[in-house]
Amino acid sequence: PPALTLTRYRCRGVGLALCRRLLEEDGRIHLCIACRNVQKSEATRDLILAAHPAAQVSTVEVDLGNLAAVLRVARELRCRFQRLDFVYLNAGIMPNPHVNFKALWHGLLTGKLLHMLTTAEGVMTQTDRLNGDGLQEVFATNLFGHFILVRQLESLLCGNEKPSRLIWTSSSNARETAFSLSDYQHAKGQESYSSSKYATDLTSVVLNRKFNEQGLYSSVVCPGLVMSNMTYGILPVFLWKLLMPIMWLIRFFAKTYTLTPYNGAEAHVWLFKQKPEYLDALVKYHSCTSGLWKNYVEPRRMDVDEETAEEFYQKLLELEKQTLERYSDLLD
């Protein structure tokens, strides 16, 4: 079965770990890696083939924050494949992250510190900007680019003999309080990452309602706190070195501190082995690691309102119509 994994930048974090673990589960799959940088995606392919020489691994180039690139890669994938069994929507950015140390101190005084450390609620802020398509960059990369790609690949995802799967990388940082229907691109706030991940949860809920009867199923996962390129950009390297022993201790109390990309991919791989008809569309599947290094998956009910999800989906369709008018030459 063809499996498409969408990553961003180096494909070094959960993306690379996921590719390796999928091939450990089933060496017969055709793995297609979608990355923004051709050289780095080829390097990733070489790493995978070094461990799995007989694997079928191909690459495509796409920047999820660029609609023209998304449309071009969708056309290429339609030419290459007759169907896609799994699409892992894993690409994401968190530009210019800042830690609110005042909020951390307040959390310590109020007894909410552990909750804040495991969800980043009130701790992380970002400075967003407009991209070349006139969209907020985080919204465009973390959600809208994926949404457009899925819409363009419906012919490969729907109506197959076996169900096709969308598996979105969301976050425990996805919070309703960071999201607003009136500002769903989060142009006016400072928690664009949280807003985009909550928008991801809403989108997945509606996609199931619209497409389950056509054999397409959508799920969302949270990899937990993984030390990756994105995470290391939050604080200076020397601070991470000082904090790492503390983080290992926190793992005994915070099961979502998966820390390694291999552990963070646990829920992604678990879903690969499940029958989608039996999954709950309103549940997010969290990768967890015990203090004794046992990996497991914990389902948690998502805090989403289905009416809000439907309203947001309609706004996505309206935005799709507006933005794609300028790219008629890339549409079939």
Phi, psi and chi 1 to 4 in degrees:
 res  aa     phi    psi   chi1   chi2   chi3   chi4
   1 PRO       -  134.3   24.3  -31.7      -      -
   2 PRO   -71.0  134.7  -16.4   30.7      -      -
   3 ALA  -127.5  125.6      -      -      -      -
   4 LEU  -105.9  126.5  173.2   66.5      -      -
   5 THR  -116.1  119.9  -58.3      -      -      -
   6 LEU   -96.4  124.9  -66.2  166.2      -      -
   7 THR  -130.4  177.4   61.6      -      -      -
   8 ARG  -132.9  143.5  177.9   84.3  171.5  179.4
   9 TYR    59.6 -115.2  -59.2  115.7      -      -
  10 ARG   -90.1   -7.4  -66.1 -169.9  178.3 -178.0
  11 CYS    53.8   46.2 -171.4      -      -      -
  12 ARG  -107.7  -22.1  -76.1  -66.0 -174.6  -88.5
  13 GLY   -86.8 -123.0      -      -      -      -
  14 VAL   -61.1  -32.7  172.7      -      -      -
  15 GLY   -58.0  -50.9      -      -      -      -
  16 LEU   -66.6  -44.3  175.7   57.2      -      -
  17 ALA   -60.1  -40.2      -      -      -      -
  18 LEU   -62.6  -45.6  170.5   60.4      -      -
  19 CYS   -57.6  -46.7  -68.3      -      -      -
  20 ARG   -63.6  -42.7  -73.2  171.4  162.6  167.7
  21 ARG   -70.8  -33.6  -68.1 -167.5   62.2  177.1
  22 LEU   -63.3  -41.0  -72.4  176.8      -      -
  23 LEU   -69.7  -28.5  -73.4  170.4      -      -
  24 GLU   -67.5  -32.2  -70.3  170.5    3.7      -
  25 GLU   -76.1  -40.5  -67.4  -67.0  -29.1      -
  26 ASP  -152.5  100.6 -173.2  -10.8      -      -
  27 GLY   -72.5   -4.2      -      -      -      -
  28 ARG   -87.4  -11.5  -59.8  167.4  -59.5  169.4
  29 ILE   -68.9  151.3   64.9  172.6      -      -
  30 HIS   -96.0  112.3 -178.5  146.3      -      -
  31 LEU   -97.3  123.1 -172.1   64.9      -      -
  32 CYS  -115.2  118.3 -177.4      -      -      -
  33 ILE   -98.2  125.0  -54.3  168.4      -      -
  34 ALA  -107.0  116.1      -      -      -      -
  35 CYS  -132.0  159.7  -89.2      -      -      -
  36 ARG   -75.9  -33.1 -170.6 -178.9   71.0  158.7
  37 ASN  -108.6  119.6 -175.3  -68.3      -      -
  38 VAL   -63.0  -46.9  175.6      -      -      -
  39 GLN   -61.7  -40.8  -71.6   75.3   26.3      -
  40 LYS   -73.3  -33.3  -69.6  171.9 -178.6  175.4
  41 SER   -69.5  -35.6   63.2      -      -      -
  42 GLU   -66.8  -38.5  -69.9  -66.6  -20.8      -
  43 ALA   -63.2  -38.9      -      -      -      -
  44 THR   -64.8  -42.0  -60.9      -      -      -
  45 ARG   -58.5  -42.0  178.9  178.3  179.7  -88.8
  46 ASP   -63.9  -38.7  -67.4  -18.2      -      -
  47 LEU   -61.8  -42.7  -76.8  172.4      -      -
  48 ILE   -66.7  -43.1  -65.4  169.0      -      -
  49 LEU   -69.2  -25.7  -70.7  175.8      -      -
  50 ALA   -64.1  -34.3      -      -      -      -
  51 ALA   -89.7  -26.7      -      -      -      -
  52 HIS  -133.3   76.0  -57.5  -85.9      -      -
  53 PRO   -59.1  -28.2  -19.9   31.0      -      -
  54 ALA   -91.2    1.1      -      -      -      -
  55 ALA   -71.8  150.9      -      -      -      -
  56 GLN   -94.3  106.6  -60.3  179.2   73.5      -
  57 VAL  -130.6  122.2 -175.4      -      -      -
  58 SER  -125.3  171.7   59.4      -      -      -
  59 THR  -134.6  154.8   64.0      -      -      -
  60 VAL  -137.1  154.3  -71.0      -      -      -
  61 GLU  -100.9  129.2  178.1 -174.1    3.2      -
  62 VAL  -159.5  137.2   60.9      -      -      -
  63 ASP  -106.5  111.3 -179.4   -9.1      -      -
  64 LEU   -66.0  -13.7  -89.2  -62.8      -      -
  65 GLY   -90.6    8.3      -      -      -      -
  66 ASN  -128.7  111.2 -178.6  -53.6      -      -
  67 LEU   -63.7  -36.8  -71.4  179.7      -      -
  68 ALA   -62.3  -40.8      -      -      -      -
  69 ALA   -65.5  -38.1      -      -      -      -
  70 VAL   -63.9  -44.2  172.1      -      -      -
  71 LEU   -66.3  -38.0  -64.5  173.0      -      -
  72 ARG   -65.8  -42.7  -79.1 -166.2  -69.0  -92.2
  73 VAL   -70.5  -32.6   81.1      -      -      -
  74 ALA   -62.7  -43.1      -      -      -      -
  75 ARG   -62.2  -42.1  176.3 -177.5  -72.9  177.3
  76 GLU   -63.4  -42.7 -179.0  177.3   -9.5      -
  77 LEU   -66.8  -36.4  -69.5  168.5      -      -
  78 ARG   -64.7  -30.5  -69.3 -164.6  -58.9  -91.5
  79 CYS   -76.4  -34.9  -68.8      -      -      -
  80 ARG   -78.8  -39.1  -78.5 -160.1 -160.5 -177.4
  81 PHE  -121.4  152.0  -60.1  104.7      -      -
  82 GLN   -93.1  -21.5  -66.7 -177.8  -31.0      -
  83 ARG  -158.4  160.5   74.7  178.8 -163.3  -81.9
  84 LEU  -126.4  124.1  -70.7  171.8      -      -
  85 ASP   -86.5  -34.8  -64.8  -47.3      -      -
  86 PHE  -136.9  135.0  -69.1   86.2      -      -
  87 VAL  -126.6  112.9  178.7      -      -      -
  88 TYR   -93.0  111.9  -77.1   91.1      -      -
  89 LEU   -95.0   85.4  -59.1  155.6      -      -
  90 ASN  -113.0   -9.4 -176.2   57.4      -      -
  91 ALA   -68.1  142.8      -      -      -      -
  92 GLY  -169.0  154.8      -      -      -      -
  93 ILE  -133.3  155.6   58.9  170.1      -      -
  94 MET  -139.6   82.7 -175.0 -166.5  -66.5      -
  95 PRO   -73.7  143.2   28.7  -34.1      -      -
  96 ASN    47.0   55.5  -55.4  -50.8      -      -
  97 PRO   -72.4  144.5   27.2  -33.8      -      -
  98 HIS  -131.0  139.3  -57.0  -75.5      -      -
  99 VAL   -94.0  130.1  177.9      -      -      -
 100 ASN   -90.3   91.9 -172.5  -24.7      -      -
 101 PHE   -67.8  -28.0  -70.3  101.5      -      -
 102 LYS   -64.5  -41.2 -177.2  177.9  179.2 -179.5
 103 ALA   -65.7  -38.3      -      -      -      -
 104 LEU   -62.2  -43.1  -80.6  174.8      -      -
 105 TRP   -63.4  -41.4  177.2 -110.1      -      -
 106 HIS   -63.8  -38.5 -177.0  -97.0      -      -
 107 GLY   -63.9  -36.9      -      -      -      -
 108 LEU   -64.5  -41.5  178.1   62.3      -      -
 109 LEU   -71.8  -28.9  -64.4  177.6      -      -
 110 THR   -98.4    0.3   58.3      -      -      -
 111 GLY    79.1   15.3      -      -      -      -
 112 LYS  -105.2   10.4  -63.3  179.8  179.8  179.1
 113 LEU   -61.9  -44.7 -176.9   60.9      -      -
 114 LEU   -62.3  -41.3 -176.1   59.6      -      -
 115 HIS   -61.3  -42.3  172.1   76.3      -      -
 116 MET   -67.7  -36.9  -65.4  172.9   72.0      -
 117 LEU   -71.4  -26.7  -70.7  174.7      -      -
 118 THR   -91.7  -18.3   53.8      -      -      -
 119 THR  -118.6  -13.1   64.3      -      -      -
 120 ALA    63.2   17.4      -      -      -      -
 121 GLU   -64.7  121.1 -177.7  174.3  -20.1      -
 122 GLY    75.8    1.7      -      -      -      -
 123 VAL  -101.8  -39.9  176.6      -      -      -
 124 MET  -104.3  130.8  -65.6  -59.9  -53.6      -
 125 THR  -126.8  155.7   61.0      -      -      -
 126 GLN  -134.1  155.9  -57.5   90.5   44.1      -
 127 THR  -107.6  111.8  -55.7      -      -      -
 128 ASP   -94.7  173.4 -156.7   -3.2      -      -
 129 ARG  -155.5  168.4   62.7 -178.5 -178.2 -178.3
 130 LEU   -81.6  144.1  -68.1  177.2      -      -
 131 ASN   -96.2 -172.0   68.6    3.0      -      -
 132 GLY   -66.7  -18.4      -      -      -      -
 133 ASP   -92.3    3.8  -67.5  -54.4      -      -
 134 GLY    78.4   17.9      -      -      -      -
 135 LEU  -107.7  154.6  -55.8  171.8      -      -
 136 GLN   -63.1  130.7  -66.6  -62.3  134.0      -
 137 GLU   -60.4  -42.9 -173.5  177.1   35.0      -
 138 VAL   -67.5  -45.8  174.3      -      -      -
 139 PHE   -58.6  -44.4  165.2   80.8      -      -
 140 ALA   -64.8  -43.1      -      -      -      -
 141 THR   -79.6  -44.5  -56.6      -      -      -
 142 ASN   -79.0  -24.1  -67.5    8.5      -      -
 143 LEU  -133.3  -58.7  174.1   70.7      -      -
 144 PHE   -65.4  -39.2 -166.8   59.4      -      -
 145 GLY   -60.2  -40.6      -      -      -      -
 146 HIS   -64.1  -43.7  -64.7   87.9      -      -
 147 PHE   -60.0  -46.5  175.4   76.7      -      -
 148 ILE   -62.3  -40.8  -66.3  -63.4      -      -
 149 LEU   -62.2  -46.2 -176.8   63.0      -      -
 150 VAL   -59.3  -43.5  169.5      -      -      -
 151 ARG   -62.1  -38.0  -66.1  -87.1  -67.1  163.3
 152 GLN   -76.3  -17.6  -69.2  -66.7  -50.2      -
 153 LEU  -104.4   13.1  -65.0  178.3      -      -
 154 GLU   -56.0  -34.5  -77.6 -178.5   19.1      -
 155 SER   -66.3  -24.5   61.2      -      -      -
 156 LEU   -91.4  -14.0  -56.0 -174.9      -      -
 157 LEU  -106.3  -23.1  -65.1  166.5      -      -
 158 CYS  -110.9  147.1  -62.1      -      -      -
 159 GLY    77.6   18.6      -      -      -      -
 160 ASN   -85.7  166.5  -61.3  -40.7      -      -
 161 GLU   -63.0  -38.6  -69.2 -177.3    8.4      -
 162 LYS  -110.2  152.5  -64.3 -166.2  -56.4 -178.4
 163 PRO   -60.5  148.1  -20.7   31.7      -      -
 164 SER  -104.4  154.5  -67.9      -      -      -
 165 ARG  -126.9  135.6  -48.8  -78.2  -58.7  -80.8
 166 LEU  -108.1  128.4  -56.5  174.4      -      -
 167 ILE  -127.8  108.0  -60.9  175.5      -      -
 168 TRP   -92.5  136.9  -56.8   74.5      -      -
 169 THR   -86.2  108.0  -60.9      -      -      -
 170 SER  -101.8 -146.5 -178.9      -      -      -
 171 SER  -163.6  155.0  171.0      -      -      -
 172 SER   -71.5  -12.0   58.2      -      -      -
 173 ASN   -82.3   -2.2 -170.0 -126.2      -      -
 174 ALA   -71.3  109.9      -      -      -      -
 175 ARG  -129.6  138.7  -60.1 -166.2  -33.1  -81.8
 176 GLU   -61.0  -34.7 -177.0 -179.6   11.7      -
 177 THR   -67.3  -18.5   53.4      -      -      -
 178 ALA   -91.8   -5.5      -      -      -      -
 179 PHE  -113.5  143.5  177.3   82.5      -      -
 180 SER  -142.0  132.2  168.1      -      -      -
 181 LEU   -62.9  -31.4  -84.8  175.2      -      -
 182 SER   -77.7  -14.1   60.9      -      -      -
 183 ASP  -142.5   57.2 -178.6   28.1      -      -
 184 TYR   -70.1  -15.8   60.0   83.6      -      -
 185 GLN   -84.7   -7.3  -67.9 -166.5   45.3      -
 186 HIS    62.3   47.5 -154.9   75.0      -      -
 187 ALA   -74.8  -23.4      -      -      -      -
 188 LYS  -102.9   -3.7  -59.5  175.7 -177.0  176.9
 189 GLY  -110.4 -175.4      -      -      -      -
 190 GLN  -123.9   16.7  -69.6 -172.5  -57.9      -
 191 GLU  -126.6   53.9  -64.9 -177.3   89.3      -
 192 SER   -62.4  -34.6   53.2      -      -      -
 193 TYR   -64.7  -48.9 -177.8   81.3      -      -
 194 SER   -60.2  -43.2  177.3      -      -      -
 195 SER   -61.6  -43.7  175.0      -      -      -
 196 SER   -66.1  -34.0   70.9      -      -      -
 197 LYS   -75.2  -34.3  -67.5  -56.6 -179.5 -179.4
 198 TYR   -67.2  -38.4 -172.4   77.0      -      -
 199 ALA   -61.8  -35.2      -      -      -      -
 200 THR   -60.9  -45.6  -66.0      -      -      -
 201 ASP   -60.5  -44.7  -63.5   -9.3      -      -
 202 LEU   -61.4  -44.0  -65.6  173.9      -      -
 203 THR   -62.3  -43.8  -56.9      -      -      -
 204 SER   -60.9  -40.5 -179.8      -      -      -
 205 VAL   -59.6  -45.2  167.5      -      -      -
 206 VAL   -72.6  -37.3 -179.2      -      -      -
 207 LEU   -58.6  -37.8  -73.3  172.8      -      -
 208 ASN   -63.7  -42.3  -80.5  -55.5      -      -
 209 ARG   -64.4  -36.3 -171.4 -175.1  -56.9  164.4
 210 LYS   -82.4  -31.4  -55.9  -72.9 -174.8 -175.3
 211 PHE  -123.0   -4.4  -69.0  102.7      -      -
 212 ASN   -56.9  -39.7  -80.6  179.7      -      -
 213 GLU   -66.7  -18.9  -70.0 -174.3   -1.2      -
 214 GLN   -96.8    9.5  -60.8  177.4   52.2      -
 215 GLY    85.4   17.3      -      -      -      -
 216 LEU  -112.9  127.2  176.1   60.1      -      -
 217 TYR  -123.6  142.0  -67.3   81.7      -      -
 218 SER  -122.2  138.5 -179.3      -      -      -
 219 SER  -136.6  156.8  -58.6      -      -      -
 220 VAL  -123.4  144.5  -73.6      -      -      -
 221 VAL  -129.4  159.3  -57.6      -      -      -
 222 CYS  -122.5  121.1  171.8      -      -      -
 223 PRO   -77.8   -4.7   29.2  -34.3      -      -
 224 GLY    80.2 -168.6      -      -      -      -
 225 LEU   -83.3  107.8  177.9   62.2      -      -
 226 VAL  -112.9  134.8  175.7      -      -      -
 227 MET   -80.9  106.1  -58.3  -49.6  -63.1      -
 228 SER  -139.4 -176.8   65.2      -      -      -
 229 ASN   -56.2  -39.9  -68.7  -24.4      -      -
 230 MET   -65.0  -44.2 -176.6 -176.5  -66.0      -
 231 THR   -67.0  -43.0  -43.8      -      -      -
 232 TYR   -65.8  -18.3  -77.9  121.7      -      -
 233 GLY   -78.1   -8.7      -      -      -      -
 234 ILE   -75.6  -39.2  -63.4  172.4      -      -
 235 LEU  -130.8  158.6  -66.2  170.8      -      -
 236 PRO   -59.2  151.7  -22.7   32.8      -      -
 237 VAL   -57.9  -40.8  174.3      -      -      -
 238 PHE   -64.8  -31.1   77.9   91.9      -      -
 239 LEU   -69.2  -39.2  -86.9 -179.2      -      -
 240 TRP   -61.3  -39.7  -80.0  122.5      -      -
 241 LYS   -63.1  -37.0  -70.3 -178.3  177.4  178.6
 242 LEU   -71.3  -34.4  -67.7  174.3      -      -
 243 LEU   -83.5  -22.4  -71.2  172.4      -      -
 244 MET   -55.7  -45.2  -78.9  -51.9  -67.0      -
 245 PRO   -58.5  -36.3  -23.3   34.6      -      -
 246 ILE   -67.6  -39.3  -61.3  172.8      -      -
 247 MET   -65.3  -37.9  -65.8  176.1   69.2      -
 248 TRP   -62.7  -36.3  -73.6  107.2      -      -
 249 LEU   -69.7  -39.7  -70.5  174.3      -      -
 250 ILE   -60.3  -29.2  -68.2  175.7      -      -
 251 ARG   -57.2  -26.8  -78.3 -174.3   60.7 -112.6
 252 PHE   -70.0  -18.6  -76.0   91.6      -      -
 253 PHE  -113.9  -21.5  -51.9   97.2      -      -
 254 ALA  -120.8   98.0      -      -      -      -
 255 LYS   -67.6  -16.7   52.6 -161.1  171.5 -173.9
 256 THR   -84.0    1.2   55.1      -      -      -
 257 TYR   -81.0   74.4  -91.3   47.6      -      -
 258 THR   -72.4  -31.4   50.5      -      -      -
 259 LEU    68.3  -49.7  -63.3 -174.3      -      -
 260 THR   -97.8  148.5   70.9      -      -      -
 261 PRO   -57.6  -35.8  -27.8   36.2      -      -
 262 TYR   -59.6  -47.0 -178.2   93.7      -      -
 263 ASN   -66.4  -39.0  -63.3  -17.5      -      -
 264 GLY   -63.8  -24.5      -      -      -      -
 265 ALA   -84.3    4.0      -      -      -      -
 266 GLU   -57.4  -47.9 -174.5   69.6   19.9      -
 267 ALA   -67.7  -36.8      -      -      -      -
 268 HIS   -59.3  -45.3  -60.4   74.7      -      -
 269 VAL   -72.8  -37.2  177.0      -      -      -
 270 TRP   -59.6  -42.2 -177.7   83.8      -      -
 271 LEU   -66.8  -30.1  -77.7  169.5      -      -
 272 PHE   -57.9  -28.0  179.1   76.0      -      -
 273 LYS   -99.0   -0.7  -60.5 -178.8  -76.2 -173.1
 274 GLN   -97.4  154.2  -53.0  -53.2  -51.1      -
 275 LYS   -83.3  119.8  -68.6 -174.6  178.9  -62.8
 276 PRO   -64.0  -26.7   23.3  -33.8      -      -
 277 GLU   -62.1  -23.2  -52.8   94.6  -61.5      -
 278 TYR   -99.6    3.2  -58.2  125.0      -      -
 279 LEU   -89.3  152.1  -63.4  172.7      -      -
 280 ASP   -90.9  120.4 -169.8  -25.5      -      -
 281 ALA   -66.8  -16.7      -      -      -      -
 282 LEU  -101.1   14.7  -63.4  175.6      -      -
 283 VAL  -113.0  139.8  160.8      -      -      -
 284 LYS  -104.0  136.1 -176.2 -178.5  -62.4 -176.8
 285 TYR  -101.5  116.8  -62.6   91.3      -      -
 286 HIS  -100.2  130.4  -68.9 -109.4      -      -
 287 SER   -73.8  132.0  -64.4      -      -      -
 288 CYS  -133.5  151.5  -62.4      -      -      -
 289 THR  -136.0  127.0  -55.9      -      -      -
 290 SER   -75.6  168.2   71.5      -      -      -
 291 GLY   -62.3  -19.3      -      -      -      -
 292 LEU  -101.1   20.3  -61.0  176.4      -      -
 293 TRP    70.7   26.3  -78.6   95.5      -      -
 294 LYS   -92.4  124.4 -179.7 -178.7  178.8 -178.7
 295 ASN   -89.7  139.7  -69.6  -29.5      -      -
 296 TYR  -156.4  171.6   61.2   99.2      -      -
 297 VAL  -116.2  133.7  175.1      -      -      -
 298 GLU  -119.0  115.8 -177.2  175.1  -82.8      -
 299 PRO   -77.2  135.4   -5.6   22.1      -      -
 300 ARG  -133.9  135.1  -61.7 -177.3 -170.0  174.9
 301 ARG   -63.4  132.1 -165.6   81.4  170.5  174.1
 302 MET   -80.6  144.8  -69.3 -170.1  -71.1      -
 303 ASP   -88.8   72.5 -179.2   23.0      -      -
 304 VAL  -127.0  142.7  -66.5      -      -      -
 305 ASP   -98.4  123.8  176.8   75.6      -      -
 306 GLU   -67.4  -30.4  -66.2 -172.7   63.4      -
 307 GLU   -68.5  -41.3  -70.5 -173.6   11.4      -
 308 THR   -61.7  -40.8  -59.2      -      -      -
 309 ALA   -59.6  -43.5      -      -      -      -
 310 GLU   -66.3  -42.1 -178.8   63.3   39.2      -
 311 GLU   -62.3  -41.8  -72.6 -176.3   56.1      -
 312 PHE   -65.3  -40.2  175.6   57.3      -      -
 313 TYR   -60.4  -41.3 -173.2   80.1      -      -
 314 GLN   -64.3  -35.8  -66.0  -55.8  -43.2      -
 315 LYS   -66.9  -36.4  -71.6 -178.9  178.7  -67.4
 316 LEU   -63.4  -41.7  -73.2  178.5      -      -
 317 LEU   -64.1  -39.4  -66.2  179.0      -      -
 318 GLU   -64.9  -43.7  -68.6  170.0   12.4      -
 319 LEU   -65.7  -38.5 -176.3   61.7      -      -
 320 GLU   -58.0  -47.3  175.1 -169.9   40.6      -
 321 LYS   -61.6  -42.4 -177.7  178.3  179.4 -179.4
 322 GLN   -66.8  -44.4  -65.6  168.5   12.6      -
 323 THR   -78.5  -30.1   54.0      -      -      -
 324 LEU   -81.6  -11.7  -66.4 -168.2      -      -
 325 GLU   -58.3  -31.3  -73.5  177.7   -7.9      -
 326 ARG   -83.1   -5.9   74.4 -171.4   76.5  162.1
 327 TYR  -118.6   36.8  -62.9  114.5      -      -
 328 SER   -61.6  -27.9   56.1      -      -      -
 329 ASP   -70.6  -17.5   58.8  -43.1      -      -
 330 LEU   -98.4    0.3  -65.9  174.6      -      -
 331 LEU  -101.6  143.2  -59.1  172.6      -      -
 332 ASP   -74.5      -  -66.9  -22.8      -      -
